Amino acid sequence: MANIKLVIFDCDGVLVDSEYLAAQIHAELLSRAGFPITEQEMIEHYTGLSFADILQIIEKTADKPVSAALLDQADTLFKQRLKQDLTAIAGVRDCVETIRRQLHLPYCICSNSASANIKTMLEQVKLYDLFRGRIFSAPETGSKKTKPAPDIYLFAAEKAGVAPGACIVLEDSVHGAKAAVAAGMRVVGFTGGRHARPRLSGDLMEAGVETVIARQSDFPATIRALDTFQE
């Protein structure tokens, strides 16, 4: 690759089909706690944010306190349900193997999820072997600022010794895409998760992604194409 030197994946909604599951759990807990919200509203407004950040936003909007106990409750419920309901996004293994063996590019994960949860999810769907030692968790790394702050992406680029402009990111959420764009990276939108809504593609383009794909199998060819194209 002449221009692209590092491939970065988001995790939730890009590698594992977990965003819809998190939205279900968060909507259930918040509604039960007196903050009525639907799964679709969670997906529409909060996909890509950590639950801690979501609670802060809802607390400010509702102008009343939200119990921090919801964080532990959400974590417990998520771990219970992922054992039955979590699946991998189709085509991840072949995509990563192509990036590694044909494009000869290093790659990693940058996620708002806790590293322990990322490991658990990837093990559940039998993908952890691909990403062991390549995981960056925003709340645990560097400044500990979560997306939409660009910090986690800049940290990963620095660790890899790669300029931000030589990184390409695969993101499924507007908040995540904005973080990568703010980091000065090239961004591809992904709409292959179960949570993807009809206008997600347009929203991702507005957030600054260069193109949008719905299949992991299209990502290596997209990297090749964008590597030859400089704005």
Sequence and secondary structure as in RCSB ss.txt:
>XXXX:A:sequence
MANIKLVIFDCDGVLVDSEYLAAQIHAELLSRAGFPITEQEMIEHYTGLSFADILQIIEKTADKPVSAALLDQAD
TLFKQRLKQDLTAIAGVRDCVETIRRQLHLPYCICSNSASANIKTMLEQVKLYDLFRGRIFSAPETGSKKTKPAP
DIYLFAAEKAGVAPGACIVLEDSVHGAKAAVAAGMRVVGFTGGRHARPRLSGDLMEAGVETVIARQSDFPATIRA
LDTFQE
>XXXX:A:secstr
  S  EEEE SBTTTB  HHHHHHHHHHHHHHTT    HHHHHHHHTTS HHHHHHHHHHHHTS   THHHHHHH
HHHHHHHHHH  B TTHHHHHHHHHHTS   EEEEESS HHHHHHHHHHTT HHHHTT EEEGGGSTT   TTSS
HHHHHHHHHHT  GGGEEEEE SHHHHHHHHHTT EEEEE  STT  TTHHHHHHHHT SEEES GGGHHHHHHH
HHT   
